[in-house]
Amino acid sequence: MEIAAKLVKQLRDKTGAGMMDCKKALVESEGDIEKATSVLREKGIAKAASKAGRATSEGLVASYIHPGDKLGVLVEINCETDFVARTEQFKKFARDIAMQIAASSPLCVRREELDPELLEKEKEIYRHQAENEGKPAKVIDRIIDGRIEKYYSEVVLLDQPYVKDSDKTVQGFVKETIGSLGENIQVKRFSRFRLGE
């Protein structure tokens, strides 16, 4: 099947993927832009998994100041090379992560960074709630596990729904960007400042 250059450009503009990847995805999806976008996303996530162990010693610190100057975020995002760190796509990605942090107020980047004592307190609260609701003892642990997963999606940055596309998590957005840029990327740390806190 012959794919028009205009269609390849349209897909590239939409996804940020390379020209050859766009062309292959369009051939695979028989010229359907939406299907090709899905193909690229799937391949990007597979690519991201293969790059996960690679060292990330370059990157940048991005900032976001919310209009009104009462809320600000600094976030360190690492990648493999200085070349990628200077690209517009990487800078936009870092700013989007900073905006995510400003909007959703996570406590940490990854689950393992959560304070174990805080997690135990949350589990205790959920246990008491389930008991007060009269739930059977045999299902209380499953209820607690479900509520802890929901808690993670509220307070752990990578588990949160991405504010610009709630169909994916921040981790999904990171993996897509890894697939698109071709380098491992790590959200290292952040600080969120609110006036008066």
C-alpha positions in Angstrom: 0.0 0.0 0.0 1.3 3.4 -1.0 1.2 6.0 1.9 1.0 9.7 1.0 3.8 11.9 2.5 1.0 14.3 3.7 -0.5 11.5 5.8 2.9 10.6 7.2 3.5 14.2 8.2 0.1 14.4 9.7 0.8 11.4 11.9 4.3 12.7 12.8 2.8 16.1 13.9 0.2 14.3 16.0 2.6 11.8 17.7 6.1 13.2 17.5 7.3 9.8 16.3 10.0 9.4 13.6 9.1 9.5 9.9 9.9 5.8 9.2 8.0 4.7 12.3 5.0 6.8 11.2 5.1 5.3 7.7 5.3 1.7 9.0 2.4 2.3 11.4 0.3 3.7 8.5 1.1 0.7 6.3 0.2 -1.6 9.2 -3.1 0.2 9.8 -3.9 0.6 6.1 -3.8 4.4 6.2 -6.0 4.8 9.2 -4.5 7.7 11.4 -6.3 6.6 14.6 -5.2 3.0 14.3 -1.7 4.1 13.3 -1.6 6.3 16.5 -2.5 3.2 18.6 0.2 1.1 16.8 2.8 3.8 17.6 1.7 4.0 21.2 1.9 0.2 21.7 5.4 0.1 20.0 6.5 3.1 22.1 5.5 1.3 25.3 7.4 -1.8 24.2 10.4 0.3 23.3 10.2 2.0 26.7 10.4 -1.3 28.5 13.6 -2.2 26.7 15.2 1.1 27.7 14.2 1.0 31.4 17.6 -0.2 32.7 19.7 2.4 30.9 21.5 5.1 32.9 20.0 8.6 33.0 22.7 11.1 34.0 21.6 14.1 31.9 18.4 16.1 31.9 17.0 19.3 33.3 15.1 21.0 36.1 11.8 22.4 34.9 9.7 24.9 36.6 6.0 25.9 36.5 4.5 28.9 38.2 0.7 28.9 38.2 -1.0 32.1 37.1 -1.4 34.4 40.2 2.1 33.5 41.5 0.8 31.6 44.5 1.8 28.1 43.4 5.1 26.8 41.9 6.8 23.6 41.1 10.4 22.5 40.4 10.9 19.1 38.9 14.1 17.2 38.0 13.8 15.0 35.0 16.7 12.8 33.7 17.5 11.3 30.3 20.5 9.6 28.8 22.0 12.4 26.7 22.4 16.1 26.7 21.2 16.1 23.1 17.7 14.9 24.1 17.6 17.1 27.2 17.9 20.2 24.8 15.1 19.1 22.5 11.8 21.0 22.5 9.9 17.7 23.0 11.8 16.9 26.2 11.4 20.4 27.5 7.6 20.3 26.8 7.4 16.9 28.5 9.2 18.3 31.6 6.9 21.3 31.7 3.8 19.0 31.4 5.1 17.0 34.3 5.6 20.2 36.4 2.0 21.2 35.5 0.7 17.8 36.5 2.4 18.2 39.9 0.9 21.7 40.4 -2.5 20.5 39.5 -2.7 17.2 41.4 -0.4 17.7 44.4 1.3 14.3 44.6 3.3 13.3 47.7 6.0 11.4 45.9 7.1 10.2 42.5 7.0 6.4 43.1 5.0 4.1 45.4 8.2 2.9 47.2 8.9 6.5 48.2 5.7 6.7 50.3 6.2 6.7 54.1 5.4 3.1 55.3 3.9 4.6 58.5 1.5 6.8 56.4 0.5 3.7 54.4 -0.2 1.7 57.6 -2.3 4.5 58.9 -4.3 4.6 55.7 -4.8 0.8 55.8 -6.1 1.1 59.4 -8.5 3.9 58.4 -9.8 1.7 55.5 -10.1 -1.3 57.8 -12.2 0.7 60.3 -14.3 2.1 57.5 -15.0 -1.4 56.1 -15.9 -2.8 59.6 -18.2 0.2 60.2 -19.9 -0.5 56.9 -20.6 -4.0 58.1 -18.5 -5.7 55.5 -17.7 -9.5 56.1 -14.3 -10.1 57.6 -13.2 -12.4 54.6 -13.5 -9.5 52.1 -12.1 -6.7 54.2 -8.5 -7.3 53.0 -9.6 -7.1 49.4 -11.5 -3.9 50.1 -8.4 -2.4 51.8 -6.2 -3.5 48.8 -8.7 -1.8 46.4 -8.8 1.4 48.4 -4.9 1.5 48.7 -4.7 1.3 44.9 -7.1 4.2 44.7 -4.9 6.1 47.3 -1.8 5.4 45.1 -3.6 7.0 42.1 -4.2 10.1 44.2 -0.8 10.6 45.9 1.8 8.9 43.8 2.8 11.0 40.7 3.4 8.1 38.3 0.1 6.4 39.3 -2.0 9.5 38.9 -4.3 10.0 35.9 -2.5 12.3 33.5 -4.3 15.7 33.6 -4.1 16.3 29.9 -5.5 12.8 29.0 -7.2 11.0 31.9 -7.3 7.8 29.8 -3.6 7.2 30.7 -1.5 7.5 33.8 1.5 9.7 34.2 3.6 6.5 33.9 1.9 5.8 30.6 2.8 9.4 29.4 6.4 8.8 30.5 6.6 5.5 28.6 5.1 7.1 25.4 7.7 9.8 25.6 10.5 7.3 26.1 9.3 5.4 23.0 9.1 8.7 21.0 12.5 10.1 22.1 14.3 6.7 22.1 15.9 7.2 25.4 15.2 6.2 29.0 13.6 9.0 31.1 13.2 9.2 34.8 11.2 11.7 36.9 13.7 12.0 39.7 12.2 14.4 42.3 10.1 17.5 42.7 9.2 20.3 45.1 5.8 21.9 45.1 5.5 25.3 46.8 2.2 27.0 47.7 2.2 30.5 49.2 1.6 30.3 53.0 2.3 26.6 53.4 
